[in-house]
Amino acid sequence: MFNVSVDYLIGEGKLSTYDKEVLKRIEDIEQLDPETRKNLFFLIDNVVQNFKTKQAFS
């Protein structure tokens, strides 16, 4: 009906700690066509990798 787990409803699930804006973006991404989603994930992966690399060498 609401498509959420009991853990989420009682605030104990993994997703319960995520920012609501992040969750909204994830929901929006799920609605994208597969090719657009693939391109977006490619971009996200590269930005995250760049961030982690900068942290490792700081």
C-alpha positions in Angstrom: 0.0 0.0 0.0 2.6 2.6 1.1 5.6 0.6 -0.3 7.7 1.1 2.8 9.1 -1.4 5.4 8.0 -1.5 9.0 11.6 -0.6 9.9 11.3 2.6 7.9 8.0 3.5 9.5 9.3 3.1 13.1 12.5 4.9 12.2 14.9 2.0 12.6 15.7 1.1 8.9 18.8 2.1 7.0 17.0 4.7 5.0 15.5 6.4 8.1 18.8 8.2 8.7 18.9 9.7 5.2 18.0 13.3 4.5 14.5 13.6 3.1 15.8 15.6 0.1 18.2 12.8 -0.7 15.4 10.3 -0.6 13.3 12.5 -2.9 16.1 12.7 -5.4 16.5 8.9 -5.3 12.8 8.5 -6.0 13.0 11.0 -8.9 16.0 9.1 -10.3 14.1 5.9 -10.3 11.6 7.5 -12.7 14.2 8.3 -15.3 14.6 6.3 -18.4 17.4 3.7 -18.2 19.9 5.5 -20.5 19.5 8.8 -18.6 19.9 7.0 -15.2 23.0 5.2 -16.5 24.5 8.6 -17.5 23.6 10.1 -14.2 25.2 7.2 -12.2 28.3 7.6 -14.3 28.5 11.2 -13.4 27.8 10.6 -9.7 30.4 7.8 -9.6 33.1 10.0 -11.0 32.3 12.9 -8.6 32.4 10.5 -5.6 35.6 8.9 -6.8 37.2 12.3 -7.2 36.1 13.3 -3.7 37.5 10.1 -2.2 40.8 10.6 -4.1 41.2 14.1 -2.8 40.5 12.9 0.8 43.1 10.2 0.4 45.8 12.6 -0.6 45.0 15.4 1.9 
